[in-house]
Amino acid sequence: MDPRPEIKGIKDYVPGKNPDKPGVIKLASNENPFGPSPAALRAIAEGSKMLQVYPDQKSSLLREALANKLGLTKENIICGNGSDDIMQMLAATYLNPNDEVIISKNTFSAYELVTRVFGGNLVLVDLKNYEQDLEGTAKAITKKTKLIFLTNPHNPTGTIFSATDLEAFLKKVPDNVLVAIDEAYAEFVENKDFPDSLKYVKAGRNVMVLRTFSKFYGLAGLRVGYGIASQELIAPMFRTKMPFNVNRLAQAGALAALDDKDFLNQTFKNNAEGKKYLYAELDRLKLPYKKTEANFIFIDLKKNADEVFLKLMSEGIIIRPLTSFGLPQAIRVSIGTREQNEKFIAALRKLS
């Protein structure tokens, strides 16, 4: 049996490689180098005693906790099996065949995936100095535009657009166009100009903010993400959500991780210090990079990234070559512990 025509053009997702032997350091997928939140682990152990019972279909306790933290109501929030699950619900709910979806080139592939699965037409906008071009994105809007995906901080470059940039952009977006802002790395941001995107949700704008427990909270293996939008936008999405899509342990772990202040402070501090160390060492190696607001650094090697990936693998370091992002001469390196960062730099120095 032949698949639908829309499916034929979809490329397989390329994940970061996992270690296949002890001692290998993985700096490829922007995972928390300290592991999961300890509070989450305790809650998961307790929750495992009830695995014979289906999870809460609507993740009510987690949504209430998130709402309290964000100054919203639980009706403004929907939880999913990772934030990419929310993207799929969003497309399933609002995207009609041949609707246009605008995304940046060289970005997270899930935006293209959900667009193609539901028959949307993809409109690609070039990056500008490895940053999202919001002016170019606004100019790409037509009468057929239904959805725009923005990423802040941008994956894979770590760059951001400012509050002023977002305000100016949204003034150019028609009311009938939905803007989804993927903030998977927002908790790592230090820049004071980072926008408060939730204010647009609170104002009733046609905006959805996407966040995740995978990175900052160290729960990538549990797959918990959430979308934040007006009640009018969220309510229909529950009709396209698969039943019990967030499992019992995921809900318990995410709920506990929200208040694990010591762990979260440690994560933020390590990331801030790691950036400074890596900037200094990359400057010494005279390797061009982008200053980041995420927990990874984009490095423009000016040479074949796949070859560098293999050479670093032989040194016991896994990074992410960005060939699958359309950037064959660049790599993305997660910020690890001080020891991991030092081992990466030592391995990179051998290759220079």
N, C-alpha and C positions, 0 to 999 in steps of 0.2 A: 504494500500500500504506500502510495506517495504521500509525503508530508505536504502541508499547505505551502503554497509558493513563498509566503512570507518567511517561512522557517529555513528555506534552502540557503538563503544568503547570510544566515547568522553564523558567526565564527564561534568556536569553542572558547570558553573563558580560560585564560591562562593564569593560574594562581601562583603565588610565590612558592618556591620549592621548599619542602620540609626536610630537616636533617634525616639522613638514613644511617648515621652511626654516632656513637657518643663523642662528645667534645666539639662537635660542629656548632658554630654560632649562627643563628638565623637572624639576619637583619633585613629581611625581604618583605614582610607583610605588615609592618607597623604595629606589631603586637606589644603588649606591655612587658618590658624586660623583667619585671618583678613577679610575673605570673598573675593569677587571679587575686581579686580582693579577698583577704582572709575572712572578712565578715560574710562574704558571699559563700565561701567554702563551708563555713559553719551552717549557714542556712540551707545549703544544698544537702549536707549530711542529714539534717533534721527532716528536710522535705522528702528525702529518699524513702522514708518510712511509709509514705502514702502513695507509692507509685502505682498501686492498683486502682487509684481514683483519677478520673479525667481532670485535667487542669481547668481553671476558670476560663471559660470561653472568651471573655472580654478583658482578661487581665485587670480586673477592677481595682484590686489593692495597689498594683503597680501604677496604674493610671492615676489613681487618687494621690499617691505619693508624688508623682511627677507634677501633677497639677498644683499641689501645695508648694512645691519647690519653685515652680515657674510663675505662680500667680495667675493660674488659669483654672478651668474646671475640667473634670475628667472627660467631659463631652468634647473638649478641644483636642483630645489625644487618642491615637490608635496605636496599638503595639503589634509588632510583627516578628517574624523569624529572621531577624536582621533587618537593617533599614532598606536593603534591596527588595525584601518582601513588601515593604510599604510602597516602594516604587512600582512594583508590579500591580498592587491593588489600585494605586492611583491611576495607572494606565488602563487597567481593566474597567474602572469606574467611569473615566472621563474621556478616553481616547477613542475616536471613531476612525474607521478606515480612511486613509488619505488626509487626516488632520496633520498639520505640520508641527514638528517638535524641534526646537532649537537647542543645540548643545555646542560646547566648545570642542574643537579638535584636540586630540592628545589628552584624553581625559578618561575617567572611570567608565569601563565598557558597559556597565549595567544600564546606563541611560539609553544607549543604542539598542541593547537587547530588548528592553520592555517596549520601546517604540516599534521595533520591527515585529515583535510577537503579535502586537495588536494592530498591525497594518498601517501604522503611522508613517509619514514621510519625514525623513531626517534632514535637517538643515544644519550644516556645520559652519562654525565661525572660527577663524584662525586665532590662535593665541597671539598676544602682543607682548614681546619680550618675556615670554613664558608666563604671562598673566592673562586672565580672562579679559576679553575686550568687550566691556559692557556697552560701549557706544556702537561697536559693530554688531552686537547682539540686538540692540534696539532697532538698528537699521534693517535687520533681517526679518523683522516682524511683518507679516502680511495678513490679509483677511482670512487666510487659512490656518494661521498659527493658533494652536490650542494650548500648548504647554512649552515652558522653557525650564531647562535644568541648569542651575548655577551650583558651583561648588565653592565653599568658603570655610577653611582654607582649601585651595585647589589641590587635587590629587592628579598628577604626581609632583607638582612643583613646589607646593607649600606656600605659595603666594596668596594674598588676600585682596579683596576689594574693600574699600572703607565705607563707613556709614554715609559719608557724603556721596560716594560713588553709587551706592545702592539707592539712596533717596532720589538722585537725579535719574537713575535708570527707571525706577518704578513710575516716575512721572510720565515716562514715554510709553509705558505698557498699557494697552487698552484693558478695560475692566473685565472683559470676557476671556482674557488670556491668563492661565494659571502659571504662577512662578513657583517652582520647587527649589528650595535652597538646601543643599546637602551640607550639613555642618558636622560631619563625622568626627572632625578633629578640633572642634570649637573649644573644648576644655583645655587645650594646650596653648591657646593664643595668649600672647603677652601684649600685643599692640593695642593701645588704648583707642585707636580709631576703628577697631572691629565693630561692625554694626550690631545693634540690638534688633535682630530680625523679628523677634517676637512682638515688637510694638506694632508691626503691620498685621500680625494675626489678631492682636487685641483690638486693632482699629477696624477689623472686618474686611481687610484687603484679601484679594484672591491669591494668597500666599500660603504655601505649606513649608514648614521647616522640618528637616529630617535629621535625626540624631541616633546615636548607637551606644551600646554598652561594650562594644568589641574592643575599643582602643584604650581609652583612659581608664576604664574600670577593669580591664584585663579579662573580659568574658567573651572573647571572640569565638571560643568553642561552644558556647551556649546558644549563640545566635539570638540576640535580643536587640531590636531597634524600635524606634517610635516616630510617628509623624505628629506634628502640631499644626493645627489650622482651625478655622472657624467651625462651629458646630454644623453649619450648613454644608461645608466641604467634607467633614469627617463622617457624618451620619450615613451617607450612601455607601461609603467604602466598607462598612461592616457587612454589606450584602455580598461583596465580592471576596471578602476574607475567608480563607478556608477555616473550617471549624477547628478549634484547639490548636491553632498554628503556633502558639507560644507555650512550650511545655511547662510542666509543673516546676521542675528544677530551675529552668531559666527564669521564670517569674520570681521564685524565691530568692535566687542569687542576685538578680538585678535589684530587687527591692532592698536587700541588705547592703549591697554595694553603694547605693545612693548616699548612705550616711557613714561610710567608712573613711572618716576624715583623715586619720593618720596615713592610711594607704594612699589616698588621693593627693594629699600634700607631698608625700614622698615622690609620687609619680611626677607631679608638676615640677618640683625642685630638680629632680634628676634630669628631666627633659631640658629645662632651662640651662643647667650647667653643662649638659652634654652638647648642646648647640654651640656654646662658646668654645668648648674644647675642639670640636670638629671644625669650626670656622678657622680657628688659629692654625690647626694642622693642615687643612686644605690650602690655606694661604701660603704656608711654607712649601707645600708641594706644587704651588702655582697652578692649581686646578680650579677652573671656574665653577661656581655653584650659585644657587639662589638662597638668600636668607629666608628662613622658614618660620611659619607660625604653627607648624604641625609637629609631629614626632618623627619626622623623616627629613632628609636633605636630598635635594635634586642636584646631581653633579653632571656637568656637560663635559664628557671625557674627550670629545673631538676625535674619537676613534671607536672601533667596533665594540659595542657594549657586551655583546654575547661572548666575545673572546675574553674580555676582562672578567665577566661572570665565571667562566670556566677556570680561569687562572686563580681567582679568589677562592673558588670551590676547592681547588687543590691545596689551599692554605687553611681550609676549614672554616671559611666565611661564606655565607650565602647572602647575596644582595639581590636586588631586582633589576635586571636589565630592562630597559623601557622600549624594547623592540615592539612588543605587543601594543604599546601606546602610540606607535608611529614615531618614536624617537630613538632610532637605532644606535645613536652615539652617546646616549645618556643612561645614567643609572639612578635609582632611588635607594637610599640607605636609611634604614630605621635607626633612630637614636637609641642605643642600648645603655647598659650600665657603663661606668667608667672603664672597667676592665674590658668589656666587649668593644667599646669604642677604641681603646688603645690597641687591641688586637687587630681590628679592622685597619687602622692607620698603619700599623707595622706591615701588614700584608700588602696594603696599597703602595707603601713606600718601595717594597721589593719590585713592584711592577713599573715604577716610574723611571 
